[in-house]
Amino acid sequence: MRVALQILGFALALSGGFAQTAPEKVAPLSSATAEDLARGKRLYDSQCSQCHGPKGDGGTGANLAQPSLRLATTDEALVRIIREGIPGTDMPATPAMTEHEWWLTAAYVRTLGKIPPEKIAGDPERGKLIFTGKGGCTACHSIHGRGGRFGPELGDIGARRSASHLRQSVLAPDADFTERYAFVRARLASGETLSGIRLNEDTFSIQFMDASERIHSFWKKDLAQLEILRNYSPMPPYAGRLSATELDDLVAYLVSLRGSK
């Protein structure tokens, strides 16, 4: 089961990669006026909502509608992430914005954590049994390193994605495309076709992992054909495969995965 994430996305921006630089001081985000927040919302809507959702509750970007962004506990860290993005992930820098616009956007992002949390139906313990049993999710996904590697690690997915986004990802995985998990189909000169999840690609070469977790690496010039399939997921849609109650339980379990073992 694939719940695509921008799997490192905004939440990983809040990890130790930025902690080594001395944080610059910014005006407290809590000092933003109603006018500041209105301007911040307009900036968020134009720059951020496509990935993080209009309400900040996640999409291809992480869930920002949380009381605390776990590793962006300071105003300085949040402003820096919006300004610089996260190299190597889908979270871009915003060089076209001014220093004040970064601050306005961060101030508005903080207000998203005040939105009442979603009410989660379902039982996480029953959902865990579906995840490891009927759903067959561990064939592709791991929880804290236990399980398959073909799909994203889901140990903290509940801290990065909203319940509504997780539900949609389970029902219709193709709609949850992210460049980080693009599907590759390569036809060799011999006529053999191989496919898998792209791991790395540059101008001259490509590397991908197939469903058996074998790594393939090719010079592009040696391939007869190379396709990057966007808006496609190898994860099967679960619409019709789970009852309404089972789906509620599975989503409740995924929401409960917040990084602690």
C-alpha positions in Angstrom: 0.0 0.0 0.0 1.4 3.3 -1.1 0.5 6.5 0.8 2.6 8.8 -1.1 4.0 11.5 0.6 6.1 13.9 -0.6 7.4 11.6 1.9 10.1 13.8 3.3 8.3 17.0 2.5 7.7 19.9 4.9 7.9 17.7 8.1 11.4 16.6 7.3 12.3 20.2 6.9 11.9 20.3 10.6 14.7 17.7 11.2 18.3 18.2 12.3 19.6 19.1 8.9 18.9 22.8 9.6 19.8 22.6 13.3 23.6 23.1 12.8 23.3 26.7 11.7 22.8 29.4 14.2 19.2 30.6 14.0 18.6 34.3 13.1 16.2 36.2 15.2 12.9 37.2 13.8 10.0 39.1 15.3 7.6 36.7 17.1 5.0 35.3 14.8 2.5 35.7 17.5 2.8 39.5 17.1 1.2 39.3 13.6 -1.9 41.5 13.3 -5.1 40.6 11.5 -3.9 42.4 8.5 -0.6 40.5 8.6 -2.4 37.2 8.7 -4.7 38.1 5.9 -1.6 38.9 3.7 0.0 35.7 4.9 -3.0 33.7 3.9 -2.9 35.2 0.4 0.8 34.3 0.1 0.1 30.8 1.5 -2.8 30.3 -0.9 -0.7 31.2 -3.9 2.6 29.6 -2.9 1.8 26.7 -0.5 -1.8 25.4 -0.7 -1.3 23.4 -3.9 0.9 21.0 -1.9 -0.1 21.5 1.7 -3.9 21.9 1.1 -6.1 25.0 1.5 -6.4 24.3 5.2 -2.9 23.1 5.7 -4.0 19.5 6.3 -1.7 17.9 3.8 -1.6 16.7 0.3 1.6 16.0 -1.6 3.0 18.2 1.2 2.9 17.6 4.9 0.1 18.3 7.3 0.6 21.8 8.8 -2.7 21.9 10.7 -1.1 20.7 13.9 -0.6 22.4 17.3 3.1 21.8 17.1 5.4 21.2 14.1 7.6 18.8 15.9 11.0 19.9 14.8 10.1 23.5 13.9 9.3 24.6 17.4 10.9 28.0 16.9 9.7 30.9 14.7 13.2 31.2 13.3 13.2 27.6 12.1 9.8 28.0 10.4 10.8 31.2 8.6 14.1 29.6 7.5 12.4 26.5 6.1 9.9 28.6 4.1 12.8 30.7 2.8 15.3 28.0 1.9 13.2 25.0 1.3 14.7 21.5 1.8 17.4 20.5 -0.6 16.8 17.0 -2.1 13.1 17.1 -1.3 9.9 18.4 -2.9 9.9 21.4 -0.6 11.3 24.3 -2.7 12.9 27.6 -1.6 11.0 30.8 -2.3 13.6 33.3 -3.5 11.0 35.5 -5.2 9.5 36.4 -1.8 10.8 39.1 0.4 12.0 38.7 4.0 8.7 40.2 5.3 6.7 37.9 3.0 8.5 34.9 4.5 7.5 36.1 8.0 3.9 36.8 7.0 3.6 33.3 5.5 5.1 31.7 8.6 2.8 33.7 10.8 -0.2 32.3 8.9 1.1 28.8 9.0 1.2 29.0 12.8 -2.5 29.7 12.8 -3.3 26.5 10.9 -2.4 24.6 14.1 -5.4 26.2 15.8 -7.9 24.4 13.5 -9.8 21.8 15.5 -8.4 18.3 14.7 -10.3 15.9 12.6 -12.5 13.4 14.4 -11.2 10.0 13.6 -13.6 7.1 13.4 -12.3 3.6 13.7 -10.1 1.5 16.0 -6.3 1.7 15.5 -5.7 -1.7 17.0 -8.1 -3.3 14.5 -6.5 -1.2 11.8 -3.1 -2.5 12.6 -4.3 -6.0 12.0 -5.7 -5.0 8.6 -2.4 -3.3 7.8 -0.4 -6.4 8.6 -3.0 -8.9 7.4 -5.8 -8.4 4.9 -4.4 -5.2 3.5 -1.0 -6.7 2.8 0.6 -3.4 3.4 3.8 -4.6 4.9 4.8 -6.2 1.6 5.7 -2.7 0.4 5.7 -0.5 3.5 7.7 -0.6 6.7 7.0 0.8 10.1 10.2 1.8 11.9 12.3 -0.3 9.6 10.1 -3.5 9.7 8.4 -4.4 6.5 9.0 -3.8 2.8 11.1 -1.1 1.2 9.3 -0.7 -2.2 6.9 1.9 -0.8 7.5 4.8 1.7 8.4 4.2 5.3 5.2 5.1 7.3 6.4 5.2 10.9 5.5 8.9 11.2 2.9 9.2 8.5 0.2 10.3 11.0 2.3 13.4 11.9 2.7 14.3 8.2 -0.6 13.6 6.6 -4.2 14.3 7.6 -6.8 11.6 8.0 -8.7 12.7 5.0 -5.6 12.7 2.8 -4.7 9.2 4.1 -8.1 7.9 3.3 -8.0 9.3 -0.2 -4.5 7.8 -0.7 -5.8 4.4 0.3 -8.8 4.5 -2.0 -7.2 6.1 -5.0 -3.4 5.9 -4.9 -2.9 7.2 -8.5 -4.3 10.6 -7.3 -1.5 10.9 -4.8 1.5 11.3 -7.1 4.8 12.7 -5.9 8.0 13.1 -8.0 10.0 11.4 -5.2 8.2 8.1 -5.9 7.8 8.3 -9.7 7.3 4.9 -11.4 9.8 4.0 -14.1 9.4 1.6 -17.0 12.6 0.8 -18.9 12.9 -1.3 -22.1 16.3 -2.8 -22.6 18.0 -3.3 -26.0 17.3 -7.0 -25.6 13.6 -6.3 -25.5 13.2 -7.1 -21.7 11.1 -4.5 -19.8 11.9 -3.6 -16.2 10.0 -1.3 -13.9 10.1 0.1 -10.4 10.3 3.2 -8.2 12.9 5.8 -9.2 15.6 6.2 -6.7 17.9 8.6 -8.6 18.2 10.2 -12.0 20.6 12.5 -13.7 21.2 13.6 -17.3 23.0 10.3 -18.2 21.8 7.6 -15.9 18.8 6.3 -13.9 18.5 4.0 -10.9 15.3 2.4 -9.7 14.0 -0.4 -7.3 11.7 -3.1 -8.6 8.9 -4.8 -6.6 11.3 -7.5 -5.4 13.5 -4.7 -4.0 16.3 -5.3 -6.5 18.2 -2.2 -7.6 18.7 -1.5 -11.3 21.1 1.1 -12.7 21.4 2.0 -16.4 23.1 4.4 -18.7 20.2 6.1 -20.5 22.0 5.7 -23.8 21.9 1.9 -23.4 18.1 1.8 -23.0 15.7 1.3 -26.0 13.0 3.2 -24.2 12.5 5.0 -20.8 9.2 6.2 -19.4 8.5 8.1 -16.2 4.9 7.4 -15.4 3.3 10.3 -13.6 -0.1 10.1 -11.9 0.5 6.3 -11.6 1.0 4.2 -8.5 1.9 0.5 -8.3 -0.2 0.4 -5.1 -3.6 -1.1 -5.9 -6.7 1.0 -5.0 -8.5 -0.3 -1.9 -11.9 1.1 -2.9 -14.2 -2.0 -2.8 -11.5 -4.2 -1.1 -12.2 -3.0 2.4 -15.5 -2.4 4.1 -16.4 1.0 5.4 -15.5 -0.1 8.9 -12.2 -1.7 7.9 -11.3 1.5 6.0 -12.0 3.6 9.1 -9.9 1.3 11.2 -7.0 1.3 8.8 -7.0 5.1 8.6 -7.2 5.4 12.4 -4.1 3.2 12.6 -2.2 5.3 10.0 -3.1 8.5 11.9 -1.7 6.9 15.1 1.7 6.5 13.5 3.5 9.6 14.8 7.1 8.6 15.0 7.4 6.9 18.3 8.2 3.2 18.3 
